[in-house]
């Protein structure tokens, strides 16, 4: 039974920390130790019943940093005072129409200021913003909208068509209220919708009294994650988690001030923006700059325009910037520190050097998880250290499960080796889980090291590099990451298997040079004597899936090897990638069809000459 192992060698992607690696960072922290200790105590002391919430922080900043910038988007600028007043108008309107504590409100809009106004407003009255990914379409969109029962639906002008395509299938009750929220103003409010911005015109800007009764343990949002298989799951986001990040990142690690401007070029339906970037900026009254969609072309222009001092990243953003042609603006900025996750070892130091960035606060966490790491000491190629109780255990990649010894328990990997990351679930570190509780057990291991213990399964492989530090290696099982998104293989397999010509298929992610994450690949077997219509398959997948989830490669094969439990073995497929004697087809960048993989194309991809 093969275990996932790595050799112990001193390279950027596999190393063990020594005292000289961690000591410089510790020395730099010494002057801040009293402040760190104070805020760490605050972080750890937050209890579910405490009267502290996201809305309370918004109101606090409106007093402490009244005229300082809070939010910038295109030509729109809002001070902390103005931001709070707009949030209050939304909150007071929702109270007026009957939205109350624990009610869910579906929010389906793109990344623009209104998404923050809505999250803040609903948080102030104890309601829940169900943040639907605007890339979702068809049956996936319908599934997400219906995951949590709701009477209230707020749909952006830019997404009305997509919502209307599934509205008749939602079986909305007779009391359902549909709101249209203006975007560019090119369209008018549709029939059967209320124009939400017009509804706010005569609404009070005063703080609602409800904010004072919101506790840390209450839910304020649903964030949708692909999970490990199947359709998206709605993970529960509590005020406690947001406040903990407010202290942990904002006051302990990043230590921003009210002159800082934090660029957030990623969407707020992802946790990186919602529960890392936003609370980190709010912790000391910093401003955030948001963008509807990330743009390599305009990145450094935005940095200059808004006088950005830090930005949050995902690994793909860093690679896109590094692959881009040099800009005269890329060294004339005031950025000294950045934070995010997924910055791979092969580009870590080149990225820092080219863009003159001194500190990288890489972190690790998940929307549905209870375990995290932060690179407090800014150590190269590391996700940092984990403050809560975790374990990295031996993992059987071939059979996609942890290895249990003869005593029935898991075993931890030795320093320098790689295994599955687990986080202990206890009274101090909860597992909030999903809206649909039946999915919770899928992420839990019991009797791991002792009878009765309970641990969260992260689904991620980590390398133990010593001093409680770790290095991210890869995801396990039936999810892979591409273009900053988690892609569910089960979802794609279901769509491919809808085709009569397909006998069976396996979807997995493969690594290709100069690209972060893994590109999707389908290995499929056709029915006897059947010929697969690749043009139809491409159209089928593009219509059914978000674009990032459409596999780039098709592999035609004769058989799919299975385990003893009849699960398709994907390990060999993943290792081989495009380097197989089987017939391969590829969807090239900016195209919508599959073409045969020639030797010339394969060479270009393997040499990293094609950027997908």
C-alpha positions as CSV (number, residue, x, y, z in Angstrom):
1,X,0.0,0.0,0.0
2,X,2.0,3.0,-1.2
3,X,2.2,6.1,1.0
4,X,2.6,9.6,-0.2
5,X,6.3,10.5,0.6
6,X,8.9,13.0,-0.4
7,X,12.7,12.9,-0.2
8,X,14.4,15.1,2.4
9,X,16.4,17.5,0.3
10,X,17.2,21.1,0.8
11,X,15.4,22.8,-2.1
12,X,12.8,25.5,-2.3
13,X,10.0,22.9,-2.6
14,X,11.2,20.4,0.0
15,X,13.2,21.5,3.0
16,X,13.3,21.3,6.8
17,X,13.5,24.5,8.9
18,X,16.4,25.2,11.2
19,X,16.8,27.7,14.0
20,X,18.5,30.2,11.7
21,X,15.5,30.1,9.4
22,X,13.0,31.2,12.0
23,X,15.2,33.3,14.3
24,X,15.3,36.5,12.1
25,X,11.5,36.7,11.9
26,X,11.2,36.2,15.6
27,X,13.7,39.0,16.4
28,X,11.7,41.3,14.1
29,X,8.5,40.6,16.1
30,X,10.0,41.3,19.5
31,X,9.0,45.0,19.7
32,X,5.4,44.0,18.9
33,X,5.2,41.1,21.4
34,X,3.0,42.9,24.0
35,X,0.5,44.0,21.3
36,X,0.6,40.5,19.7
37,X,0.0,38.9,23.1
38,X,-2.9,41.2,23.9
39,X,-4.7,40.6,20.5
40,X,-4.0,36.9,20.6
41,X,-5.7,36.7,24.0
42,X,-8.6,38.6,22.4
43,X,-8.8,36.2,19.5
44,X,-8.8,33.1,21.7
45,X,-11.3,34.5,24.2
46,X,-14.2,35.1,21.7
47,X,-17.1,32.9,22.7
48,X,-20.3,32.3,20.6
49,X,-22.4,34.2,23.1
50,X,-20.3,37.4,23.0
51,X,-22.0,40.5,21.7
52,X,-19.5,41.2,18.9
53,X,-20.2,41.1,15.2
54,X,-19.2,42.3,11.7
55,X,-21.9,45.0,11.9
56,X,-20.5,46.3,15.2
57,X,-17.1,46.7,13.7
58,X,-18.6,48.7,10.8
59,X,-20.2,51.0,13.3
60,X,-17.1,51.3,15.4
61,X,-15.0,52.3,12.3
62,X,-17.6,54.9,11.3
63,X,-16.7,56.6,14.6
64,X,-13.0,56.0,14.9
65,X,-12.1,56.5,11.2
66,X,-15.0,58.6,10.1
67,X,-13.6,60.5,7.1
68,X,-10.9,58.0,6.1
69,X,-11.5,55.9,3.0
70,X,-13.2,52.6,3.6
71,X,-14.1,51.4,0.1
72,X,-13.0,52.3,-3.5
73,X,-14.3,50.9,-6.7
74,X,-13.8,52.4,-10.1
75,X,-14.6,56.1,-9.5
76,X,-16.7,55.4,-6.4
77,X,-15.2,56.3,-3.0
78,X,-16.8,55.8,0.4
79,X,-15.5,56.9,3.8
80,X,-16.2,54.7,6.8
81,X,-19.0,57.0,7.8
82,X,-20.6,56.9,4.4
83,X,-20.2,53.2,4.1
84,X,-21.9,52.7,7.4
85,X,-24.8,55.0,6.4
86,X,-25.5,53.1,3.2
87,X,-25.3,49.7,5.0
88,X,-27.8,51.1,7.5
89,X,-30.2,52.1,4.8
90,X,-30.2,48.5,3.4
91,X,-30.5,47.1,7.0
92,X,-33.4,49.4,7.9
93,X,-35.2,48.6,4.7
94,X,-34.9,44.9,5.2
95,X,-36.3,45.3,8.8
96,X,-39.2,47.3,7.3
97,X,-40.2,44.5,4.9
98,X,-39.9,41.8,7.6
99,X,-36.5,40.3,7.2
100,X,-35.6,39.0,10.6
101,X,-32.9,37.1,12.5
102,X,-31.8,33.9,10.9
103,X,-33.7,34.6,7.6
104,X,-31.7,33.7,4.5
105,X,-31.5,36.2,1.6
106,X,-30.2,35.0,-1.7
107,X,-27.6,37.4,-3.2
108,X,-26.7,36.9,-6.8
109,X,-24.6,39.9,-8.0
110,X,-21.1,40.4,-9.4
111,X,-18.2,41.8,-7.4
112,X,-19.2,45.5,-6.8
113,X,-19.8,47.7,-3.8
114,X,-23.4,46.5,-3.4
115,X,-22.3,43.1,-2.3
116,X,-20.5,44.5,0.7
117,X,-23.5,46.8,1.5
118,X,-25.8,43.8,1.5
119,X,-23.5,41.5,3.6
120,X,-23.0,44.3,6.2
121,X,-26.7,45.1,6.3
122,X,-27.9,41.6,6.7
123,X,-25.2,41.0,9.3
124,X,-26.6,43.9,11.3
125,X,-30.0,42.4,11.7
126,X,-28.9,38.8,12.2
127,X,-29.9,37.6,8.7
128,X,-27.8,35.5,6.4
129,X,-26.5,36.5,2.9
130,X,-26.4,33.4,0.7
131,X,-23.6,34.5,-1.7
132,X,-24.2,32.7,-4.9
133,X,-21.2,32.4,-7.2
134,X,-22.1,34.6,-10.3
135,X,-20.3,32.1,-12.6
136,X,-22.9,29.4,-11.9
137,X,-25.5,28.5,-14.5
138,X,-28.4,26.2,-15.1
139,X,-28.8,23.2,-12.8
140,X,-25.8,24.1,-10.6
141,X,-27.2,27.6,-10.1
142,X,-30.7,26.2,-9.2
143,X,-29.1,23.8,-6.7
144,X,-27.2,26.5,-4.9
145,X,-30.2,28.9,-4.8
146,X,-32.3,26.1,-3.2
147,X,-29.7,24.9,-0.7
148,X,-31.0,27.2,2.0
149,X,-34.8,28.1,2.2
150,X,-35.4,31.8,1.3
151,X,-38.2,34.2,0.6
152,X,-35.9,37.1,-0.5
153,X,-33.9,37.1,-3.7
154,X,-31.6,40.0,-4.7
155,X,-30.5,39.8,-8.3
156,X,-28.0,42.1,-10.0
157,X,-29.0,43.7,-13.3
158,X,-26.0,41.9,-14.9
159,X,-27.4,38.5,-13.9
160,X,-31.1,38.8,-14.4
161,X,-31.1,36.7,-17.6
162,X,-29.2,33.8,-15.8
163,X,-31.6,33.9,-12.9
164,X,-34.7,34.1,-15.1
165,X,-33.6,30.9,-17.0
166,X,-34.0,28.9,-13.8
167,X,-36.7,30.9,-11.9
168,X,-39.6,28.8,-13.1
169,X,-37.9,25.7,-11.7
170,X,-37.4,27.1,-8.2
171,X,-40.9,26.5,-7.0
172,X,-40.9,29.9,-5.2
173,X,-43.6,30.3,-2.6
174,X,-46.3,32.9,-3.1
175,X,-44.6,35.2,-0.6
176,X,-41.3,35.3,-2.5
177,X,-39.9,38.8,-3.0
178,X,-37.7,39.5,-5.9
179,X,-35.4,42.5,-6.0
180,X,-33.5,44.0,-8.9
181,X,-30.3,45.9,-8.0
182,X,-29.1,48.3,-10.7
183,X,-25.7,48.0,-12.2
184,X,-24.9,50.0,-15.3
185,X,-28.5,51.2,-15.8
186,X,-28.6,49.9,-19.4
187,X,-31.6,47.8,-18.5
188,X,-34.7,48.7,-16.7
189,X,-36.2,46.9,-13.7
190,X,-38.1,43.8,-15.0
191,X,-41.7,43.1,-14.2
192,X,-42.3,41.3,-10.9
193,X,-39.1,42.7,-9.4
194,X,-38.7,45.7,-7.1
195,X,-36.0,48.3,-7.8
196,X,-34.0,48.0,-4.5
197,X,-32.0,51.2,-4.8
198,X,-35.2,53.2,-5.4
199,X,-36.8,51.5,-2.3
200,X,-33.9,52.9,-0.2
201,X,-34.4,56.6,-1.1
202,X,-36.5,57.5,2.0
203,X,-35.0,55.0,4.4
204,X,-33.1,56.1,7.6
205,X,-29.3,56.1,7.7
206,X,-29.2,55.6,11.5
207,X,-27.7,52.5,13.0
208,X,-30.4,49.8,13.6
209,X,-30.8,48.7,17.2
210,X,-30.6,45.1,16.2
211,X,-26.8,45.3,15.8
212,X,-26.4,45.4,19.6
213,X,-28.1,42.0,20.0
214,X,-26.0,40.0,17.4
215,X,-23.7,37.4,18.9
216,X,-20.5,36.0,17.6
217,X,-21.8,32.5,17.1
218,X,-24.5,33.6,14.7
219,X,-24.3,32.9,11.0
220,X,-24.1,35.9,8.6
221,X,-23.3,34.3,5.3
222,X,-23.2,31.1,3.2
223,X,-20.1,30.6,1.1
224,X,-20.4,27.9,-1.6
225,X,-17.7,25.3,-2.0
226,X,-17.4,22.4,-4.4
227,X,-16.5,20.1,-1.5
228,X,-14.8,16.9,-2.5
229,X,-17.6,15.5,-4.7
230,X,-20.8,16.4,-6.4
231,X,-22.6,19.8,-6.4
232,X,-21.6,22.9,-4.4
233,X,-22.1,22.8,-0.6
234,X,-23.1,25.9,1.4
235,X,-20.5,26.4,4.2
236,X,-21.6,28.3,7.3
237,X,-19.8,31.6,8.0
238,X,-20.2,33.0,11.5
239,X,-19.4,36.4,13.0
240,X,-16.9,34.6,15.3
241,X,-14.8,33.4,12.4
242,X,-14.8,36.9,10.8
243,X,-13.9,38.6,14.1
244,X,-11.1,36.1,14.8
245,X,-9.6,36.9,11.4
246,X,-10.0,40.6,12.3
247,X,-7.7,40.1,15.2
248,X,-5.5,37.4,13.8
249,X,-4.6,38.9,10.4
250,X,-5.5,42.5,10.9
251,X,-3.9,43.2,14.3
252,X,-1.4,40.4,14.8
253,X,0.0,39.5,11.4
254,X,-0.5,42.3,8.9
255,X,-0.7,45.3,11.4
256,X,-2.3,47.7,8.9
257,X,-3.2,51.3,9.8
258,X,-5.7,53.8,8.5
259,X,-3.4,55.1,5.8
260,X,-3.1,51.6,4.3
261,X,-5.0,50.8,1.1
262,X,-5.6,47.1,0.5
263,X,-6.3,45.9,-3.1
264,X,-8.7,43.0,-3.3
265,X,-8.8,41.8,-6.9
266,X,-10.7,38.6,-6.0
267,X,-14.5,38.2,-5.4
268,X,-16.3,38.4,-2.1
269,X,-18.1,35.1,-2.6
270,X,-14.7,33.6,-1.8
271,X,-13.4,33.5,1.8
272,X,-10.0,35.0,0.8
273,X,-11.8,38.3,0.2
274,X,-14.7,38.0,2.7
275,X,-13.0,36.7,5.8
276,X,-9.3,37.5,5.3
277,X,-8.9,40.7,3.3
278,X,-12.0,42.6,4.6
279,X,-11.5,42.0,8.3
280,X,-7.7,42.6,8.0
281,X,-8.4,46.0,6.6
282,X,-11.2,46.8,9.0
283,X,-9.0,46.0,12.0
284,X,-7.3,49.4,11.9
285,X,-9.5,51.4,9.6
286,X,-7.7,50.7,6.3
287,X,-9.4,51.2,2.9
288,X,-10.1,48.3,0.5
289,X,-10.1,48.6,-3.3
290,X,-12.3,46.1,-5.1
291,X,-12.5,45.1,-8.8
292,X,-15.3,43.3,-10.6
293,X,-12.8,40.9,-12.2
294,X,-9.0,40.5,-11.9
295,X,-7.1,42.1,-14.8
296,X,-3.4,41.6,-15.5
297,X,-3.4,44.6,-17.8
298,X,-4.8,47.0,-15.3
299,X,-3.2,45.6,-12.1
300,X,-0.3,48.0,-11.7
301,X,-2.4,50.9,-13.0
302,X,-4.9,50.2,-10.2
303,X,-2.0,50.0,-7.7
304,X,-0.9,53.5,-8.7
305,X,-4.4,55.0,-9.1
306,X,-5.5,54.1,-5.6
307,X,-2.0,54.3,-3.9
308,X,-2.2,50.7,-2.9
309,X,0.0,49.5,0.0
310,X,-0.8,45.8,0.1
311,X,-2.9,43.3,-1.8
312,X,-4.4,39.9,-1.3
313,X,-3.6,37.2,-3.9
314,X,-4.2,33.7,-5.0
315,X,-1.4,31.8,-6.6
316,X,-2.7,32.2,-10.1
317,X,-2.7,36.0,-9.8
318,X,1.0,36.0,-8.9
319,X,1.8,33.7,-11.8
320,X,-0.2,35.9,-14.3
321,X,1.7,39.0,-13.1
322,X,5.0,37.2,-13.4
323,X,4.3,36.0,-16.9
324,X,3.1,39.4,-18.0
325,X,5.4,41.8,-19.9
326,X,7.3,44.3,-17.7
327,X,5.4,47.4,-16.7
328,X,7.0,50.8,-15.8
329,X,4.7,50.8,-12.8
330,X,5.6,47.5,-11.2
331,X,8.5,48.9,-9.1
332,X,7.2,52.4,-8.4
333,X,4.7,51.4,-5.6
334,X,4.6,51.5,-1.8
335,X,3.8,47.8,-1.4
336,X,6.0,46.1,1.2
337,X,3.8,43.1,2.2
338,X,1.2,40.9,0.5
339,X,-1.0,38.1,1.8
340,X,-2.8,35.2,0.2
341,X,-2.5,31.6,-0.6
342,X,-1.2,29.4,-3.4
343,X,2.1,31.2,-4.2
344,X,4.1,28.2,-5.4
345,X,7.7,27.6,-4.5
346,X,9.0,27.8,-8.1
347,X,7.9,31.5,-8.5
348,X,8.0,32.7,-4.8
349,X,11.5,34.3,-4.8
350,X,11.3,35.5,-8.5
351,X,8.0,37.2,-7.7
352,X,9.4,39.0,-4.6
353,X,12.5,40.1,-6.5
354,X,10.8,41.3,-9.6
355,X,8.2,43.3,-7.8
356,X,10.3,44.4,-4.9
357,X,8.0,43.0,-2.2
358,X,9.7,42.4,1.1
359,X,7.2,40.2,3.0
360,X,4.8,37.4,1.9
361,X,2.2,36.4,4.4
362,X,1.1,33.2,2.8
363,X,-1.7,31.4,4.7
364,X,-3.8,28.3,4.5
365,X,-7.4,27.7,5.3
366,X,-10.7,26.6,3.9
367,X,-14.3,27.9,3.9
368,X,-15.6,24.7,5.5
369,X,-12.6,24.1,7.8
370,X,-11.4,24.5,11.3
371,X,-7.6,24.5,10.8
372,X,-5.3,27.2,9.4
373,X,-1.7,28.3,9.0
374,X,-0.2,31.7,8.7
375,X,3.3,32.7,7.5
376,X,3.8,35.1,10.4
377,X,7.6,35.0,10.0
378,X,7.5,35.5,6.2
379,X,9.5,32.3,5.6
380,X,9.9,31.5,1.9
381,X,7.7,28.8,0.3
382,X,5.7,28.0,3.5
383,X,2.1,28.5,4.6
384,X,3.5,29.2,8.1
385,X,2.5,27.8,11.4
386,X,-0.7,26.5,12.8
387,X,-1.9,27.9,16.2
388,X,-4.6,25.3,16.7
389,X,-4.2,21.5,17.2
390,X,-3.5,19.7,13.9
391,X,-1.9,16.6,12.6
392,X,-0.3,15.5,9.3
393,X,-1.0,11.8,8.9
394,X,0.3,9.1,6.5
395,X,-1.9,9.0,3.4
396,X,-2.5,6.2,0.9
397,X,-2.8,8.1,-2.4
398,X,-3.5,5.0,-4.5
399,X,-6.7,4.2,-2.5
400,X,-7.4,7.8,-1.6
401,X,-7.6,7.3,2.2
402,X,-5.5,7.7,5.3
403,X,-3.4,4.7,6.4
404,X,-4.6,3.0,9.6
405,X,-2.1,0.9,11.4
406,X,-2.6,-2.6,12.9
407,X,-4.0,-0.9,16.1
408,X,-6.7,0.9,13.9
409,X,-5.3,4.4,14.5
410,X,-3.7,6.9,12.1
411,X,0.1,7.7,12.2
412,X,1.7,11.1,11.9
413,X,4.3,11.6,9.2
414,X,7.9,12.3,10.3
415,X,9.4,15.8,9.8
416,X,10.1,16.4,6.1
417,X,7.4,14.1,4.8
418,X,4.0,14.7,3.4
419,X,0.5,13.5,4.5
420,X,-3.1,14.5,5.0
421,X,-3.8,17.5,7.1
422,X,-6.4,17.0,9.9
423,X,-7.7,19.6,12.5
424,X,-8.9,18.5,15.9
425,X,-12.6,19.3,16.6
426,X,-13.1,20.3,20.2
427,X,-14.9,22.8,22.5
428,X,-12.3,25.5,21.6
429,X,-12.1,24.8,17.9
430,X,-15.5,24.1,16.4
431,X,-16.4,22.7,12.9
432,X,-19.2,24.9,11.7
433,X,-19.8,22.7,8.7
434,X,-22.5,23.0,6.1
435,X,-26.1,24.2,5.8
436,X,-27.0,20.7,4.8
437,X,-25.9,18.8,7.9
438,X,-25.7,15.4,6.2
439,X,-22.5,16.6,4.4
440,X,-20.7,17.2,7.8
441,X,-19.9,13.5,8.4
442,X,-18.2,13.3,5.1
443,X,-15.5,15.8,6.4
444,X,-15.0,14.1,9.8
445,X,-12.7,11.3,11.0
446,X,-13.4,9.6,14.3
447,X,-11.1,7.5,16.5
448,X,-8.0,8.9,14.8
449,X,-5.4,8.6,17.6
450,X,-7.6,7.6,20.6
451,X,-11.1,6.2,21.0
452,X,-13.6,9.0,20.8
453,X,-11.5,11.8,19.3
454,X,-12.9,13.7,16.3
455,X,-10.9,15.4,13.5
456,X,-11.7,17.5,10.5
457,X,-10.5,16.1,7.1
458,X,-9.0,19.0,5.2
459,X,-8.6,17.0,2.0
460,X,-5.2,18.6,1.5
461,X,-1.7,17.2,1.5
462,X,0.9,19.1,3.6
463,X,4.6,18.7,4.3
464,X,5.8,19.0,7.9
465,X,8.9,21.2,7.7
466,X,9.4,21.6,11.4
467,X,8.9,24.4,14.1
468,X,5.1,23.8,13.7
469,X,5.4,25.1,10.1
470,X,4.1,23.4,7.0
471,X,4.2,23.6,3.2
472,X,1.1,23.0,1.0
473,X,1.6,20.2,-1.5
474,X,-1.6,19.3,-3.2
475,X,-5.3,18.4,-2.9
476,X,-6.5,14.9,-2.6
477,X,-9.4,12.9,-4.1
478,X,-12.1,14.3,-6.3
479,X,-11.4,18.0,-6.3
480,X,-8.7,20.0,-8.0
481,X,-8.0,23.7,-8.1
482,X,-7.9,25.7,-11.4
483,X,-8.0,29.5,-12.0
484,X,-8.4,30.0,-8.3
485,X,-11.5,27.8,-8.1
486,X,-12.2,24.4,-6.6
487,X,-13.5,22.1,-9.4
488,X,-15.6,19.1,-8.5
489,X,-14.8,16.1,-10.7
490,X,-18.0,14.4,-9.8
491,X,-20.0,17.3,-11.2
492,X,-18.2,17.1,-14.5
493,X,-18.4,13.3,-14.7
494,X,-22.2,13.5,-14.3
495,X,-22.5,15.8,-17.3
496,X,-20.1,13.8,-19.5
497,X,-22.0,10.5,-18.6
498,X,-25.2,12.1,-19.9
499,X,-23.9,11.5,-23.4
500,X,-25.1,8.3,-25.0
501,X,-21.8,7.6,-26.6
502,X,-19.9,7.6,-23.3
503,X,-19.6,4.3,-21.5
504,X,-17.7,5.6,-18.5
505,X,-15.3,8.5,-17.7
506,X,-12.9,9.8,-15.1
507,X,-12.2,13.5,-14.5
508,X,-9.1,14.7,-12.8
509,X,-6.6,17.5,-12.7
510,X,-3.2,17.4,-14.3
511,X,-0.2,19.7,-13.8
512,X,1.1,21.6,-16.8
513,X,4.2,23.9,-16.8
514,X,3.8,27.6,-16.0
515,X,0.3,27.2,-14.7
516,X,-0.9,27.1,-11.1
517,X,-3.3,24.4,-9.9
518,X,-4.3,21.6,-12.2
519,X,-6.0,21.7,-15.6
520,X,-9.1,19.5,-16.1
521,X,-8.8,16.3,-18.1
522,X,-11.4,13.7,-19.0
523,X,-10.4,10.1,-19.6
524,X,-13.3,8.4,-21.3
525,X,-14.4,5.1,-22.8
526,X,-17.0,5.2,-25.6
527,X,-19.8,2.7,-26.0
528,X,-18.9,-0.2,-28.5
529,X,-18.4,1.1,-32.0
530,X,-19.5,4.6,-30.9
531,X,-17.7,7.8,-32.0
532,X,-17.6,10.7,-29.6
533,X,-18.7,14.0,-31.1
534,X,-16.1,16.3,-29.6
535,X,-17.7,19.5,-31.0
536,X,-21.0,18.6,-29.2
537,X,-19.1,17.6,-26.0
538,X,-17.3,21.0,-25.9
539,X,-20.6,22.9,-26.4
540,X,-22.3,20.6,-23.8
541,X,-19.6,21.3,-21.1
542,X,-19.4,25.1,-21.8
543,X,-23.2,25.4,-21.5
544,X,-23.3,23.3,-18.3
545,X,-20.3,24.5,-16.4
546,X,-18.5,27.7,-15.3
547,X,-15.7,28.3,-17.8
548,X,-12.9,27.5,-15.3
549,X,-14.4,24.0,-14.8
550,X,-14.4,23.1,-18.5
551,X,-11.7,20.4,-18.9
552,X,-8.9,21.4,-21.3
553,X,-8.0,17.8,-22.3
554,X,-9.8,14.7,-23.5
555,X,-8.2,11.3,-23.3
556,X,-9.7,8.4,-25.2
557,X,-8.9,5.0,-23.5
558,X,-9.8,1.4,-23.5
559,X,-10.4,0.8,-19.8
560,X,-10.5,2.6,-16.4
561,X,-8.8,0.7,-13.6
562,X,-10.8,0.5,-10.3
563,X,-10.0,-0.1,-6.7
564,X,-11.5,-3.0,-4.6
565,X,-14.4,-0.7,-3.7
566,X,-15.0,0.0,-7.4
567,X,-13.7,3.6,-7.3
568,X,-11.9,4.6,-10.4
569,X,-8.1,4.8,-9.9
570,X,-6.9,8.2,-11.1
571,X,-3.4,8.2,-9.7
572,X,-1.7,6.9,-12.9
573,X,-3.8,9.2,-15.1
574,X,-2.7,12.2,-13.0
575,X,0.9,11.2,-13.1
576,X,0.9,10.7,-16.9
577,X,-1.0,13.9,-17.7
578,X,-0.8,14.6,-21.4
579,X,2.2,12.3,-21.8
580,X,0.4,9.1,-22.8
581,X,0.2,7.0,-26.0
582,X,-3.6,7.3,-25.8
583,X,-5.3,9.7,-28.2
584,X,-5.5,13.2,-26.6
585,X,-7.5,16.3,-27.6
586,X,-6.9,19.8,-26.3
587,X,-9.0,23.0,-26.0
588,X,-6.5,25.7,-26.6
589,X,-6.6,29.2,-24.9
590,X,-9.4,31.4,-26.2
591,X,-11.1,28.6,-28.1
592,X,-14.3,26.6,-27.6
593,X,-13.4,23.4,-29.3
594,X,-11.2,20.3,-28.9
595,X,-8.5,19.6,-31.5
596,X,-6.1,16.6,-31.7
597,X,-2.9,16.8,-29.7
598,X,0.0,16.9,-32.1
599,X,3.6,16.2,-31.1
600,X,4.3,19.9,-31.7
601,X,1.5,21.0,-29.4
602,X,2.5,18.5,-26.7
603,X,6.1,19.8,-26.8
604,X,4.9,23.4,-26.5
605,X,2.8,22.6,-23.5
606,X,5.5,20.5,-21.8
607,X,8.0,23.4,-22.4
608,X,5.6,25.9,-20.8
609,X,5.3,27.9,-24.0
610,X,1.5,27.8,-23.9
611,X,-0.2,29.7,-21.0
612,X,-3.7,28.5,-20.4
